[in-house]
Amino acid sequence: MEKSFENAEKTSRLLDGLQNQLNEAVLNLHIYAEALHLFEDDPSTSDILHKHLLDTVAAPIADKLLHTLDMNNKLKHGVEIRENENEALLLSTVDRASLAKALPESLSIKAQSLVETLAGKRVESFMDALKALADESGLIVKNPDESLELSKLQRYHKDLTEQISSETDYVAFLPKVVALLFFKVYNKAILVPEKALSAIITRLQDKLADSAGKLLTEYHNATATLLALRDAATGAEDEDCLVDRILTKEELLQEMMPKLKVLALRSQRIRIVPNEV
């Protein structure tokens, strides 16, 4: 009897912790997915953004959900678990499939569907599968209310501003600037993967002054060249020449970086409003 009570307490803690993390993940997915609608006329960029959101935000909560349900299933069958095993983790595709198949049938079918959506290119499909599995598990997935969304957007804006103010890495600096400018222009949060950087900058061009757009494009071109030179310099016969070119490009970026920082931070304070559901 004592063992059953102890397992029931563990189950309660596991599911309570999972629900809290699920709430936060759904809020993040909701916030970032709003920006994806702006790229529906650009299928290749849309696919990149969807996939990046699935990899960075959706996959961790899917892994947490699958792992916790596995722990819960073990507890129901009297198997000992260590609760610290339920910390954040990143599962492989094989591990996800294995955990999904090992769950009771009613959960297993929905868990396998969830795993399949991670290999797809649509965040909406993942959300549908996540809700189905959560419902079957006694968990709740619901759209965040406006106050939570507003708070998240304010925090997003504040964090980006602080990161840009303190960033010293030429390459890491650019996606943060692009994200902040995108937010100020469209009032939407966006994750900026390297593969979509050029397309997002192009999307911003019409919304920025000519001088601002030119600076942003030139900085992007310079970082792309710098990365290419760094890759080429490794083991190259003309390494000394490439190193000189790298230093020249870094000096250019060092000169441009403060100007781009001013561009990103100088804009008038915008009124942050929740995205429409």
Stockholm file with secondary structure:
# STOCKHOLM 1.0

chainA/1-277         MEKSFENAEKTSRLLDGLQNQLNEAVLNLHIYAEALHLFEDDPSTSDILHKHLLDTVAAPIADKLLHTLDMNNKLKHGVEIRENENEALLLSTVDRASLAKALPESLSIKAQSLVETLAGKRVESFMDALKALADESGLIVKNPDESLELSKLQRYHKDLTEQISSETDYVAFLPKVVALLFFKVYNKAILVPEKALSAIITRLQDKLADSAGKLLTEYHNATATLLALRDAATGAEDEDCLVDRILTKEELLQEMMPKLKVLALRSQRIRIVPNEV
#=GR chainA/1-277 SS CHHHHHHHHHHHHHHHHHHHHHHHHHHHHHHHHHHHGGGTTCHHHHHHHHHHHIIIIIHHHHHHHHHHHHHHHHHHTTCCCCGGGGSCCCCCHHHHHHHHHHSCHHHHHHHHHHHHHHTSSCHHHHHHHHHHHHHHHTCCCCCCCHHHHHHHHHHHHHHHHHHHHHCCCHHHHHHHHHHHHHHHHHSCCCCCCGGGHHHHHHHHHTTSCHHHHHHHHHHHHHHHHHHHHHHHHTTCTTHHHHHHHHHHHHHHHHHHHHHHHHHHHHSCCCCCCCCCC
#=GC SS_cons         CHHHHHHHHHHHHHHHHHHHHHHHHHHHHHHHHHHHGGGTTCHHHHHHHHHHHIIIIIHHHHHHHHHHHHHHHHHHTTCCCCGGGGSCCCCCHHHHHHHHHHSCHHHHHHHHHHHHHHTSSCHHHHHHHHHHHHHHHTCCCCCCCHHHHHHHHHHHHHHHHHHHHHCCCHHHHHHHHHHHHHHHHHSCCCCCCGGGHHHHHHHHHTTSCHHHHHHHHHHHHHHHHHHHHHHHHTTCTTHHHHHHHHHHHHHHHHHHHHHHHHHHHHSCCCCCCCCCC
//
